[in-house]
Amino acid sequence: MKTAIIYYSKHHGNTKKLVDAIVESNPDIDLIDITEKHEVNLCKYDRIGIASGIYFGKFAKEILTFAKINLPEYSKVFFVYTYGSADKKSYTNEIKKIVKDLYCDVVGEYSCPGFDSFGPFKLIGGIQKDHPTEDEISGAIKFYDTVIEKTNALITKRKLRKKLQLEACN
């Protein structure tokens, strides 16, 4: 099964640290930097990761636009993101709406703090220094392992259901 992770990581590269670690442990993943590729055919992928830092309380506008244009309907997606301040309740609202409108299955999300020195945080030397930590990076790798298990289970279940439907028709 093929996996792609599309990502946008600016400023300190916090999100890139997570996706690089996931890819290092799973070298068959295609990593797509959306600042370099604006249109990609994602139809050949069984799993699509969407990774971003949080900018003004949501995923980067660049990744939101990319997902609207390039994400195929009915995909199995997962989210990976880093944030400076920990009000996580609404960070994924906008990306989840895009994914829902495309009838995609969300199979998980992973987040952790990331060093943030944007805006007023610059005056105090930043917040969430030394993040993501080694433990948080390891957590991202473990999270991806659960994504593999969940998507494999979903695909197996759908194949079985389809087989039973075909048998019932004969």
N, C-alpha and C positions, 0 to 999 in steps of 0.2 A: 504494500500500500504506500502511495506517495504522499509526502507532506511538503507543504510550502509554508514558510513564515514570511509574511510581509511586515516590514517594520519601518518606523520613523523614530530616530533617536538623535536629539540635538543637544546643545549645551555640554553636558558632562558625559554623555554616552552611557548613561545608566541602563537604559533598556537594551542597548546593544550588548552590554556585558552579559545580560541574561540570555539573549537569543544566541550569542556566540557560544556560551557554555552548553546550551541545549544542542546546538549543531555539532559541537565538538564530541559530545556523547552519542550523537546520532548523525553520523556524517552523510547519510542518504537524504537528509532534509535539504530542500532548496531554499536558500535565504535570499530574499528579495528586498533590496533597499529602494524604497519608493522615490527617493530623491534622484536615483539614477535611472529608474525605469518607471514610466508613467502609465503605460498600458501593458498588461501581461495577461495571457490566456491562462487562467487558473482552472480550467475545466478538467485537466488531466490529474488533478490532485484529489485524494480521498479526504485529506484533512488540510485545513488552512488556518494557520495561526495569524492573529492580528496583534501586533505589538507596537506600543507607543509609550512615550512619556505622557504625563498629564500636563496640559497647558490650559490655564484658566478654567480648571475644573472638569475637563473632558479630554478625550483622545485628541491628538493633533488634527487640525482641520485638514491637513494634507492626507492623513491616513483615512479620515472620514470620506473625503472626496474620492480617493483611490478605491475604497471599498464599494462605494455607490456605483462606480463605473465598471470595476473589474470582477467583483465577487459574483460567482455563478449562483443561481438559485439552487436551493436544496443542498447546499454544502454543509459539511460538518466543520464548525469553526471553534476556535478557542482563543482566549485573550491572555496576553501577558502585558503588564504595565508597571511603571514605576511612578511614584508620586513624592512630592515634597511635604505637603501637609496631609494629615490623615483623616480627611472627611470623605471616606471611600464610597459613601452611599450612592452618590450620583455620577461618579466618574464614568461609568459604562453605559449610562442611559442612552446617549445619542448613538453610539456604535451598536448597541443592542436593538435599537429601533431599525437601523439600516439592515441588520442581519435578519430581524423578524420580518421586515417587509419583503425580503428575498426568500422567505420560508426555510431558512437555514436552522440547523440544530446546533445549539451552543453546548459543547461537551465539557466546558470547564473554563475557569479563569484563575490566573495567578498574579498576585501583585506584591510589591514590597516597596519600602521607602527607597528614595534615590536622592543623592546630594543635589540640593537646589540652592542656587545663588542668584536667582532671577529677581529683578525688581528690588523691592525694599530688603529682601534677604541678603543682598549684596553688601548692604551697610553693616551687617553684623557677621559677615564672613560666611554666610550660608547656613542652611539647616540640613539635618540628616547627613551630616558629614560621615564619611567612611561607609556609606551605603551605596549600592547593595553590598552586604557582607558576604563572606564565603558561605555561611550557612544559608543565606537567602538565595545565593546563586545555586547552591546544591538543591535547595527547595524547588527551584525552577526546573531543574533536571528531573527530579522525582515527580513533579507535577506532569511533565510531558509523558512520563511512563504511564500515568493514570489516563491521560488522553488516549494513548495507544490502546489501552485495555478497553476503555469505554467505546471508542469508535469500532474496534474489532467486534465487540459484543453487539453493537447496533447493526453492523453489517451482517453478522451471522444471523441475528434475529430476523432481519428483513429478507434474507435469502430463504430462510426456513418458512417464513410466512408466505412468500411467493410460491415456493414449492408446494405447500399445502393447498394454496389457492388453485394451482394448476391441477393437482390431483383431484380436488373436489369438482373441477370442471369436466374431468374425463370420466 
